[in-house]
Amino acid sequence: MTTQRSISIATMIVAATGVLWGLYWLPVRALDTLGLPGAWGTVAITFAATLLLAPFAVARRRDLAVTPLPALLAIATGGAAFALYSMSLVYGRVAIVILLYFLTPVWSTLIGRYVMGWSATPLRIAAILLGLAGLGIMLGADGTLPRPQGIGEWMALVAGLLWSIGTTGMRTTSTLAPGPSAFVFAAGAALTALVLAPVLAPLPSGFGDLRAGAVALATGALWWGLSIAALMWATLRLEPARVGILLMTEVLVGALSAALLAGEHLSGLEIAGGALVLAAGILEVWPTRKREA
């Protein structure tokens, strides 16, 4: 497969993953109503995913054994980010949570520039400023100080930062195949969720509910198994900032589905701030596309 062809396929995979994850809030909130409140639904989903992906880890155990620890930690950090994001969808409004998470191009560019020493074009610097301006407008839309409101928004903001750290680490250190990568990713998410869940809500009784088990298993297989394995493959072939941009399909799908199905609507200022965040993403990826043309 040629490099350009693999980049094209990776681009389509990441965009499709964004669409799928734009609907992820549906099973997460379904588990909340089926007796697994708060973060416990994420515990069930991520542990189901870890079990389903375990055969890939066993089959490639030698690869896992020789993979450098920084690479494994980078993948697990990505899983921790997704676990925080998953939990935040229960505690916050879907559209705001997604937009806070998708400040990843800002964090990725800052990490690339000041930690990795990668170059930053004027357009990417403008993207950072635009993204931060959008963040301020969005969070201050109700006339209060522009800061996250509630545990859900804080988790989403931290999740975006962790995802940027994880994808940067994956790009620079990991050559692990998608199957075992997805296992490490899910295991990192499961551990994160298990540590935080007891802090956020008491141990529920819903773990014995067959419906909850079926939803958790299906969600773990589709979202955390198949889509994450594909995303791991694609992430190794694209710049971290581009991954963040392409996943922004999730913003549109998530906001629209939450408005239609959950009655969650954004105010005018929140929409304006969100538009600036998305515009920052466009500016961020534009120089990359220009170089490849």
C-alpha positions in Angstrom: 0.0 0.0 0.0 1.4 3.4 -1.0 2.0 6.1 1.6 -0.6 8.4 0.0 -3.2 5.6 -0.2 -2.6 4.6 3.5 -3.0 8.3 4.5 -6.3 8.5 2.5 -7.7 5.3 4.1 -6.6 6.5 7.6 -8.3 9.8 7.0 -11.6 8.1 6.1 -11.3 5.8 9.1 -10.8 8.7 11.6 -13.7 10.7 10.1 -16.0 7.6 10.3 -14.9 7.0 13.9 -15.9 10.6 14.7 -19.4 10.0 13.3 -19.7 6.8 15.4 -18.5 8.4 18.6 -20.9 11.3 18.0 -23.6 8.8 18.9 -21.7 7.3 21.8 -23.6 9.2 24.4 -26.7 7.1 23.6 -25.5 3.8 25.1 -23.6 5.6 27.9 -26.8 7.3 29.1 -28.8 4.2 28.5 -26.6 2.4 31.0 -27.2 5.3 33.4 -30.9 4.5 33.3 -30.4 0.7 33.5 -28.8 0.8 36.9 -25.2 1.7 36.2 -25.2 5.5 37.1 -22.4 7.9 36.5 -19.0 6.4 35.7 -20.1 2.9 36.4 -21.5 2.5 32.9 -18.0 3.4 31.6 -16.5 0.8 33.9 -18.8 -1.9 32.5 -18.1 -0.8 28.8 -14.4 -0.6 29.2 -14.0 -3.9 31.0 -16.2 -5.6 28.4 -13.9 -4.2 25.7 -10.8 -5.3 27.6 -12.1 -8.9 27.8 -13.1 -8.9 24.1 -9.7 -7.6 23.1 -7.7 -9.9 25.4 -7.3 -12.6 22.7 -5.4 -10.1 20.5 -3.1 -9.3 23.3 -2.5 -13.0 24.0 -1.8 -13.7 20.3 0.7 -10.8 20.1 2.1 -11.1 23.6 5.6 -11.2 22.3 5.0 -7.9 20.6 3.6 -6.4 23.8 6.6 -7.7 25.7 9.1 -5.9 23.5 7.1 -2.7 23.1 8.8 0.2 24.9 7.2 1.3 28.1 6.7 4.9 26.8 4.7 3.6 23.9 2.4 1.5 26.1 1.9 4.4 28.5 1.0 6.7 25.5 -1.6 4.2 24.3 -3.0 3.8 27.9 -3.1 7.6 28.2 -5.3 7.7 25.2 -7.5 5.2 26.8 -7.7 7.2 30.0 -8.7 10.2 27.9 -11.5 8.3 26.3 -12.7 7.1 29.7 -12.9 10.6 31.1 -14.7 11.7 28.0 -17.1 8.8 28.3 -17.9 9.7 31.9 -18.3 13.3 31.1 -21.2 12.6 28.8 -23.2 11.5 31.8 -22.4 14.6 33.9 -22.5 17.3 31.3 -24.4 18.5 28.2 -23.4 16.5 25.2 -22.5 19.4 22.8 -20.5 21.3 25.4 -18.6 18.2 26.5 -17.7 17.3 22.9 -16.6 20.9 22.1 -14.4 21.0 25.2 -12.9 17.7 24.3 -12.2 18.9 20.8 -9.9 21.6 21.8 -7.3 18.9 21.1 -5.8 20.8 18.1 -4.8 23.6 20.4 -3.2 21.2 22.9 -1.6 19.1 20.1 0.0 22.1 18.5 1.3 23.5 21.8 2.8 20.1 22.7 4.3 19.7 19.3 5.8 23.1 19.4 7.1 23.4 23.0 7.6 19.8 24.0 8.6 18.0 20.8 10.2 21.0 19.1 8.1 20.7 15.9 7.6 23.8 13.8 4.4 25.9 14.1 3.2 28.0 11.2 1.5 31.4 11.6 -1.8 29.7 10.8 -1.4 27.2 13.5 -0.6 29.9 16.0 -3.8 31.7 14.8 -5.6 28.5 15.3 -4.5 28.3 19.0 -5.7 31.9 19.6 -9.0 31.3 17.8 -9.6 28.1 19.7 -8.9 29.7 23.1 -11.1 32.6 22.2 -13.9 30.2 21.3 -13.4 28.4 24.6 -13.7 31.7 26.5 -16.9 32.7 24.7 -18.5 29.3 25.1 -17.7 28.9 28.8 -18.7 32.5 29.6 -21.9 32.5 27.6 -24.0 32.7 30.8 -22.2 35.8 32.0 -20.0 34.0 34.5 -16.3 33.6 34.5 -15.2 31.6 31.4 -14.4 28.3 33.1 -15.9 24.8 33.0 -19.0 24.3 35.0 -19.4 21.1 36.8 -17.5 17.8 36.9 -18.5 16.8 33.4 -17.1 19.8 31.7 -13.8 19.6 33.7 -13.4 15.9 32.7 -14.0 16.7 29.1 -11.4 19.5 29.1 -8.8 17.2 30.8 -9.7 14.4 28.4 -8.9 16.5 25.4 -5.5 17.4 26.9 -4.7 13.7 27.7 -5.7 12.6 24.2 -3.3 15.1 22.7 -0.5 13.8 24.9 -1.4 10.2 24.1 -1.6 10.7 20.3 1.7 12.6 20.3 3.3 9.7 22.2 1.7 7.1 19.9 3.0 8.9 16.9 6.6 9.1 18.1 7.0 5.8 20.0 4.5 3.1 19.0 4.7 0.5 16.2 2.3 -1.9 18.0 -0.3 -3.5 15.8 -3.9 -2.3 16.1 -5.3 -5.4 17.9 -2.9 -5.3 20.9 -2.9 -1.5 20.8 -6.7 -1.5 21.3 -6.3 -3.9 24.2 -3.8 -1.6 26.0 -6.1 1.4 25.2 -9.1 -0.3 26.7 -7.2 -1.5 29.7 -6.0 2.0 30.4 -9.5 3.2 30.1 -10.9 0.5 32.4 -8.3 1.2 35.0 -9.0 4.9 34.9 -12.8 4.4 35.1 -12.5 1.9 38.0 -10.4 4.4 40.0 -12.7 7.3 39.5 -16.1 5.5 39.6 -16.3 5.0 43.4 -15.4 8.6 43.9 -18.3 9.8 41.7 -21.0 7.4 42.6 -21.6 4.5 45.1 -21.4 0.9 43.8 -24.6 0.3 41.9 -26.8 -2.9 41.7 -27.1 -2.8 37.9 -24.1 -5.1 37.2 -26.5 -8.0 37.4 -29.0 -6.6 34.9 -28.9 -8.6 31.7 -30.0 -5.6 29.6 -27.2 -3.5 31.0 -24.8 -6.3 30.4 -25.9 -6.6 26.8 -25.6 -2.9 26.2 -22.1 -2.7 27.8 -20.9 -5.7 25.8 -22.2 -4.3 22.4 -20.8 -0.9 23.2 -17.5 -2.3 24.2 -17.3 -4.4 21.0 -18.3 -1.7 18.5 -17.0 1.5 20.0 -14.1 0.4 22.1 -13.1 -2.7 20.1 -13.6 -2.3 16.4 -13.5 1.5 16.1 -10.5 1.9 18.4 -8.5 -0.8 16.7 -9.1 1.0 13.4 -8.3 4.4 15.0 -5.0 3.0 16.4 -4.0 2.0 12.9 -5.0 5.3 11.5 -3.4 7.4 14.3 0.1 6.0 13.5 -0.2 7.4 9.9 -1.5 10.9 10.6 -0.3 13.9 12.5 -1.9 14.2 16.0 -3.5 17.6 15.1 -5.1 16.1 11.9 -6.5 13.2 14.0 -8.1 15.8 16.2 -9.6 17.7 13.3 -11.0 14.7 11.5 -12.6 13.5 14.7 -14.5 16.7 14.7 -17.2 15.0 12.7 -18.2 13.9 16.2 -19.0 17.5 17.2 -21.7 17.9 14.5 -23.2 14.4 14.9 -23.2 14.7 18.7 -24.7 18.2 18.9 -27.4 17.4 16.3 -28.3 14.0 17.9 -28.4 15.5 21.4 -30.6 18.4 20.2 -33.0 16.0 18.4 -33.1 13.2 20.9 -32.3 14.7 24.3 -33.6 18.3 23.8 -30.2 19.8 24.6 -29.8 23.1 22.8 -27.0 25.6 22.8 -27.4 29.4 23.3 -26.3 31.9 20.6 -23.0 32.6 22.4 -22.3 28.9 22.9 -22.8 28.3 19.2 -20.6 31.2 18.4 -17.8 29.9 20.7 -18.2 26.4 19.3 -17.9 27.8 15.8 -14.6 29.4 16.7 -13.4 26.2 18.1 -14.3 24.4 14.8 -12.7 27.3 12.8 -9.5 26.8 14.8 -9.5 23.2 13.7 -9.8 24.2 10.1 -7.0 26.6 10.4 -4.9 24.0 12.1 -5.2 21.4 9.4 -5.0 23.8 6.4 -1.2 24.1 6.3 -0.9 20.3 6.3 -3.2 19.9 3.4 -1.4 22.6 1.5 2.0 20.9 1.9 0.5 17.6 0.7 -1.1 19.1 -2.4 
